[in-house]
Amino acid sequence: MKKETLRIFAIYKKNIHLGNETATNKNDAIRKYLVASLYGNILKDLELLSLYSAKTAIKGTHFL
């Protein structure tokens, strides 16, 4: 089994940077961010979830 590499992702909501999260992919990073922010209950609401996006952080820092 191949070990997946953890990367840092910048999390955005409506193009506003909210924070960074370490994960293996963008969807996992968004999920982890929402759970850590106590918004885990919206994981089932696809309309609200679609407001969030993630980009790979460059050199561990977010950029727009």
Beta strands, then each sheet from edge to edge (+ up, - down):
strand 1: 7-13
strand 2: 16-23
strand 3: 52-56
sheet 1: 2+ 1- 3+
end
